[in-house]
Amino acid sequence: MKKRHYMLLFSLLFTVVFFLAACTEDAGSGSSDGASDDTSNEEGTEEGARSDDGEKTLVFGRGNDSLQLDPSKVTDGESIYVTNQIFDPLVRYKEESTEVKPALATEWDTSDDGLVWTFQLRDDVTFHDGTDFTAEDVVYNFERWTTSGDFSYYAYMFGSTEEDMGGIIEKVEATDDYEVQFTLSEPNAPFLQTLAMPPFGIASPEAIEEYGEDFFKNPVGTGPFIFEEWVADDRITLTRNDDYFGETAKVDKVIFRTIPDNGARFLELQAGSIDMMKGLNPQDIQTAEDDDSLQVIRRPSMNVSYMAFNTSKEGPMSEKLVRQAINLAIDKEELMTLYEGIGKPAKNPLPPSLWGYNDNIEDYGYDVEQAKKLLAEAGYADGFEVTLHTFANPRPYMPQPKVTAQAIQEMLKDVNINVDVIVNDWDTHTSGEDTSYDMKFLGWTGDNGDPDNFLYVLLDKDNANASAGNVALYKSDEVHDLLKAAQTEMDQDKRIEYYMEAQEIIHEDAPWFPIAHTTPPIGANKNVENYVPHPTGTEPFNLLDINK
C-alpha cells in the first residue's frame, strides 16, 4: 500500500520536474488609472538592473498579481508585499524579528491598566501627494477602518463585529498635532505588535477622498516607494521616495512582475531579466545554488500550510471522528517529499518557532486500519465522496498545491473516501463566496510573532468565514474563552498556559489536517546585496541594494 503511494508521488514529481506544472490564470485585479494597454514585459526584460539613464531598477518576479493596493482591505501576501513599500504603520518590525521599532510614531507609553496607549508622532513626514502627516490622519484612518464594514484584518485583530465595528478600540483621539491616544475596552497583549502589521499602514486622507472606491488602485502613503503604475496581471511599478523620513532606498525603481509559472520565472532569473523571485520549485533550488551568478536566500519559518475541514457543512465533515480518521489516513511523511527539503511536518496550527507552541502534542500519525475503524464508528464504513478545493499557483507554504491535492486524493482511496479535486485561481479561492467545499487548502504566514495571530485569526469562532480566516468554520466556545483570556492577560507565562490548552482541544477536535511549516526559498542574482527576508513574509526594500 505504502509502496503504491510512493510510486504515485515519484510519478507526480517526475511530471513536475520535466514538464513544469501548468498554472491557471492569475488572480490579479484591476489596473491603475491611465495604465497602459500594452502588457509587454519590455521594462522587465532589460539585461541587468540598470537602465540606460543609469537608474537602478529591481525587478521582482512572483506568481500572482496583487488583488488590490489598499492595505486595509487585503490579507493576501502578494498585495501586502507591494503595499509594505508604499505605506508606513505607526511602528515597524525590526529587520530580523517581530520586535517593534519607531516608524510614524517616535515613542509610546501605556497606562498601568493597559487601556490607554499614547503615541508621539513624527512632525516631518509628508504623504506622497505632498500633504502633511498629523495625528488627525491617524484618527481618520482608524475611523475609516471601523466604518467601512469590509476591513477583514481590523476585525481579525481587534474583534470588531457588525454590532460593534470598533471592537476593543473604544476611541482614537488626536490629543495634539503630533500625539494620538488609543483607549481600549480591555487590555490587549499583542496590541503594539499588531499596529506594526502592514495592513495598518496610514493612507493619505486627501487621496482617499479624491479617488473614492478607486483608491485601491491609486495608493498614497508615506513609505519608501511611491506608486507609479499597475498593468494588471503583468507588472506594478514603484519609484523611490526621495523625501522619505527613514533610510532612503538604494534603488531608484522596483518592478513587481507577474510570471505565473515557477519554471518560467526561474528561467528569467537565470537569464538576468529579473533580479529576484519568489516560488522557486524545490527541484530548482540546487540548480540555483550551483550557479555562480545566483544566490538562494531562505526566509525564516513562521508559517503553516493546512487542509481545513468544513465543520459547519452537514455531512461527514461535521463529525469529529471523520476528521480524525482523515488525519490518520494521510501519510504526511510522503507528502513531505513534495517539499524537497524546504518543509517540516506540522502537527499544530502554531509553528514551532513561536513561543506558546505545544510540543507535547503527538501527531495522529499514519494508520489506515485505525482510520477505517473511526469511519465505521461514525457510520461511514462504506466511505463517501468529498470535494477538496486547492489553488493553482504555488505559495510559500505549499510549493506544489495541485500535486499535493492529487497525492491526498490517492491516499484517501484506501479508506473509501473519493475526493474530487477542484483547482481555483487565487482570487476565487480566497474570495469567501463559495462555501460548498468539504476540504480546502490554505496556509498562513504570521503577521506579528504572537500566537494570537495564528490561533485567534485562523480558529476562533469570531473569525469563522470562508475567505482567509477560519475557513474550517470551526466554532468552539472552550477554545474561544481560552483565546480571549490570552488576549487580555499581560503575563506571558499565563498566556502560554492558555495557548497550550487551546492547542490540545484543537488537536482533539481536528478542524484541520496540518501539513507543513516551510523555509521558503527566494532566488536572487548575486548582485543583490543587503536583502534580509522577514519572518512575516514581507519586508520594505529600502535597505537592499544592487551592485552593478
N, C-alpha and C positions, 0 to 999 in steps of 0.2 A: 504493500500500500504506500509506504513512505517512498519506496523507490520510484513508483509511478509519479508521485508529486515532484520528486527531484528531477525526473526526466522532463516533466512538463515545464518546470522553471528553467531548465537548461535550454529547452527549445524556445521558450519565450525570450530569454536573454540573447540567444543566437540571432533571433529575428531582429531584436532591437539594435544589436551591435552592427549588423551588416545591412540593414535596410532603413535605419533611422526612423523610429516610430513616428507615424504620421500624426499631425496635430490638426484639430478642427479650428475654425475661425476664432479670432481673438475676442476678448471680452471688453474691448475698448468702448468708450463713449465719446460723443461729441468732439468738435474741434473749436479752436478759438475763433472769435470774430475775425473775419478777413483772412483766415487760414488759407493757404494755397491749395488748389485742387490737384496740384502736381504732387503725387505721392512717391516720386522717385527718391532714392537714398543718396542723392548727389552729395549732400553735406557729410553723410556718414561714411562715404567710401573714399575719402581723400587718403592718400598714402601718408600715414603718420597722423599726429595730432596737432600739427602746426599749419595753419592756413598760410596763403601767400602773403598776407599782410603781417605775418609774424605772431598772430594771436595763438594762444594755447587753447585748444579745444579738446575736452574729454568726451569721448563717445562711449556711452554705457549701453550694452546690449542686454535685453531682457525678453522674457517670453510672452508677456501680456502688456497691453496698454493700460494706462490708468483708467479707473472708472470715472473719476472726476477730481478736480483740484481744489475743492473746498474741504480742508482737513476735518472740519467738524461733522461732515456727512459720510465719511468713508471708514471702513475697517480693513480694507484690503491693502496688502503690503506694497503693491505697485503704485497705488495712489499716494500712500504715505511717503514712499521713497522720494517722490518729487516734491510734495508739499513740505517735507522736512528741510528742503533747501530754500523755500520761499518765505516760510513763516517762523517766528520765534515764539515760544511759550514764555511764561514768567521766569521759569527756571529750566535748565537743561541738564541732561545726564553728563557725567564726566566721560572722557573718551573711551574708557575700557570697563566701566561699571555703571550701575544704576544709582550710584550716589549723585546727589544733585549739586549743581553749581549755579551761580548767578547767570541770568540772561537779561530779559527785560527788567527783572527785579534785581536790585543790588544786595539787599539784605531783607530779613524777615524775622518775626518772632510770633509766639503764640501765647495765649493766656494759660494760666495754671490749669484750668479745667479743659483745655484743648478745644474750646468752642470758638475762639476768636483768633484769626490769623491776620497779621498786619504786614504788608509788603511795601518797602521803599522802592520806587521805580527810577529808572534812568531818566535824566532830563535832557538827553542829547540825541534822541532817536527820532528819525523820520520814516514814515512809510514810503514804499516805492513810488507812490503818487505824489510825494512831496509834502504831505500833511504831517503835522507834528503828532507824536505819540504822547498821550497823557493818561492819567488814571481813568478819566471818563471813557476812554476807548476800551479799557478792560471791562468796565461796567457794561458798556454797550454789547460786547461780545458775549458775556455771560447771560445777559438778558435775552439776546438773540437765541442762544442755545436752549434756553428754558422756555421759549415761547414758540419756536418753530415747529415743535411737535414731531420732528423727524431726526433728531440727533441721537443716534444709537449709542455712541461712546459715552456721552454725558449720562444717559440712563444706566448704562452698564456700571459706571464708576461711582455715580452719586445717587443711585437708587430712585430716579425720578419715575413717576407714574403719570397716567392721564389725569388723575385727580390732583397730583402734586408734582408739577413739572420741575420744580426746583430741587426736589429730593432733599438731601441732608443740608444743602446750602440754603439757608433762610434768606440771606441778603448779601449783596455785594455793593459796597459804597466807596465812592471817591472821597476820602477824608482830607485830601489836599490835592493840589495839582499833580503831584507825583507820589501819592500814597493811596493805597487801596486796601480795604478791610473786608474780610470774609467772616460772616457769622454762621456757624453751623448749628444744627439742631441737636447734634450728638457728636462726640469725639470720633475722629476718623483717622486711624493709624497710618494708612498709606496716602494721606491727603497730599503731602508735599511731593512725593514720588509721582502721584497721579498728575499733578499740574505740569510735570515735565514731559508728559506724553505728547507726541506731535499733534494729535487731534486738538489739543488745547492751544494751538498757535493763534496769536492775536492778529486779526484781519483789520484792514482799514475800513472804518465805518462809512467814509465817503464813497469808497469803491463798492461796498455792499449796496448802498443806496443807489449808486449810479447804474450798476449792472443788474440789480434785482435777481431774478431767477437765473440769469446767465453768469452770476459771479463764479460758479463752479468752473467755468472755462476762461475766466479773466481774473485770476487770483492776484491779490495785492497784500503783501505782508511787509515785514521789516527785515527778512532774513538775508543771508549772504549772497543769494542769487535772485534775479528778477525774471519773472516770466516774460517770454518773448513770443512764442508761437507753439501751437498744438495742431499737428496734422494727424487726424485720427488714424489709429492702427499703424502709424508709421513712426512719428517722432515728436518729442516735446523738447523745445529749445529754451534754455535759460542763459542769462548773461550775468556777469559779475556785478555785484552791488559795490561800487567804489566808495560809497558813503556808509558802509556797514560799521556799526558801533563796535563789533568784535573784531576778530582777526580776518582781515580781508583775504578773499580767496586767491590762491596762487594761479588758478586757471581763469581764462577770460570767458569761457563758454562751456556749458555742459549740454550735451545732446543725449536724451534717453531714446534709444531706438528700439522699436518692437520687431523682434525676429522670432516668430513662434517656435520654430524647430530648434531644439538644443544643438543638434549636429551641425545645422547650417550656421548657427550663431558661433559655434566653436571654429568652424572653417573661416569665418570672418575675423575672429580673433587671431588665428594663425596667419591670415593674410595681412593683418595690420589695419584693417578698415574699421575696427572698433578697438578700444583700449582696455575695456573691462567687460566682463559678462557674469551674469547670474545663471545658475542652472546648468553647470557642467554635467554631462552624462557621467555616471560613475566610471564607465569604461574609458572615458577620455581623460580622467584625472592623471593617470600615469603618463599618457602621451604629453600632456601639458607640462608635467614635472620634468620630463626628459628633454623638453625643448628649451634651449639656452636663451631664447628670446622671450620666454613666458615665465610666469610665477603662479602658484596656486596658494591662495590665502583662505584659511578656514575660519568661518565665523564661530565664535564660542556658542556652545549649545544652550539654548534656553527656549526649547520648543517641544511640541508633541504632535504626532500625527495619530489619527484615530478613525475608527468606523463607529459612528453613532447609530444606535437603535432608536427608532421612532416609538418611544414608550407610550405615547398618547394614542397611537393608532390601534383600533380594535383588531384583535387577532393575535398571532404568536408573539409579536414584538412587545406586547404589553405584559407578557409573562416573564417573571424573573428567571424561572428555571430554563426557559428557552434561551434567554440571553446568556446565561451561564454556560449552557450547552454549546452555543456557538463559540464562546471563548475557548472551550475545551477542544473544539473540532478543528481549529485552525493552527497549523504548525508555524509558530512565529519565527522559529529558527530558520526555516526555509524561506520565509518572507524576507528575512534579513539579507539573503543572498542577492535580492534585488536592489539593496542599498550599497553593495560592494564596498564596504568598509567605512561609509560615512554615517551609518546608523547603528544605534544600540536598541535592543528590545525595550519597550515601555511596559510598565505594569500599573502605573498610576497616571492620573491626569497631570500631575505636577512633575516637572523634570527634576532629576536628582541634583542639578546644580543649584536649586533654590533651597533656602532654609525652610524647614517645615515638612520636607519630603519624608514620607513614611516608608523606610526601607524594611520594616518588619513584615510588611505585607508580602505574601507569597503569590506569585503569578499563578494563573489557572493551570498553566502547562498544556501539554498536548496529549489528550486521552480520548480517542474516538469512542471506545466502549462506554466510558462514563458519560460522554455526551449523549449517546443513544439512550442510556438509562434515564437521564434527566428529561429528554424529549418524551420518552414513554410516560414518565410520571406526570408530565404536563399535558398529556393527551395527544401528543404529536408523534407517535411511534412510526407512523407511515410517512412522516415528513410533510412538507408544504412548499409553496412557491413564494419567493420574495423578490423585491427589486433592490438593487444596490446602485445608488447614484454616485458616479465619480465625475471627475473633471478631466478635461482634455490635456492641458499642458502641465508639465511638471511644476512642483512647488518646492521651496527649500526643504520642507519637512517630508516630502514624498516625491522622489525623483522620477518614478515610473508609475503613475497612478493607474493607467489603463491595464498595464501588465499585472500590477498588484491586485486589481479587481478580478482579473481573469484567474489568477492563482487561487484566490479565496473562493471563487465560483467553483473551481475544480475540487478543492478540498471539501467543501460542504456537500458535494455529491455523496460522500462517504457516509453521511448521516441523513440521506434522503431529503436534503434541502436543495431545491433547484433555484438558482439565482439568475435573474435577468439583469444584466449589467447595462445601465443607461449612462452614456457619456454626454456630459453637458459642457458648453463653453462656460468660462469662469463667471461671467455676468449672470447667466441663468442659474448657475449652481448656487450662487450666494444671494440671489435676489430675495429669497424667502417666500416667493409667491407659490411655489409648488410644495405642498406638504404630503404628497402621495407616497413618498419614499418609505420603504421599510428600513433600509440601512443607507447610510450616507457617509462618504469620505470627507473629512476636513482635517485641518490642523491649525495650530496656533503658535505664534511666536510671542513670548512675553513682552509686555509693554513697559513695565516699571519695576521688575525684580521682586514683586511682592506676591505671595501665594494667592492673595485675594484676586489678582488679575487672571489667574487660571481658574480657581475653584468657583469663585462667585460669578465671574463672567460666563464661564462655559457650562456650569452645572447647577446654578441656583435657580429656583422656581421663578424668581423675579425676571430672569432673562430668557425664559423658555420661548424661543422663536426659531423659525426655520432659516434664518439668514446666516449670521456668523457668530451668534451667541450660543445659547443652549439648544443646539439643533436636535438633541435627543428628546427635547420637550419633557425632560425629567423633572419631576416635582416631588421633593421630599421635605416635609416640614422639619424633620430632625436635622437634616443637612443645613437647611435654611437657618435654623436657630443657631447652629454652631458657627456658620459663616458670618452672620450678623453680629454675634458676640465677638468674633475675632476682629471685625472691623472697628468696634468701639473700644476694644481693650488695648491700652497703650503699652502694657508689659509684654515684651516679645515672647518670653518663656510661656506665658499663659496662652498667647496666640498660637504657639506651636502645638500645645495640647489640643486646642480646638481643631486645628487643621489635621493633626494626626488622626483624631477620631472621625472627622468628616471623610477622610480617605478610606477608612475601614468600612464605613457604611456604603460609600460609593462602590467600592470593590465588591461588596456583597450584592448590591442591587444591580450591578453590571449594566449601566446605561450605555457603556462603550465597550468596544474591543480596542484597547490601547495598542498602538502599533510600534512606534519608534520615536526616539529622540535623535536628532542629527546634528552634525557639524557641517553646515552647508558650505561647499567649496565655491570660491569666487576666482575666476580666471582673470589674469591681467597681464599686460605687457610688462616686461622688466623695467621699462622706463617710468612706470607709475610708482611714485615714492610717497612715503608717509601716510599710506592708507591704512586705517585701523578700523576693521569691521566691528560694529557694536553688537552686544548680545541681543538687543531688542530687534535687530533685523534691519534697521536703517540708521544712517548717520549723515550729518552735514558733510559736504565735500569741500569746505573752505580750507581744510588743513592739508589735503593731499596736493601733490604736485606732479608734473610730467617733465621728465628730464630728457629733452631732445635738442 
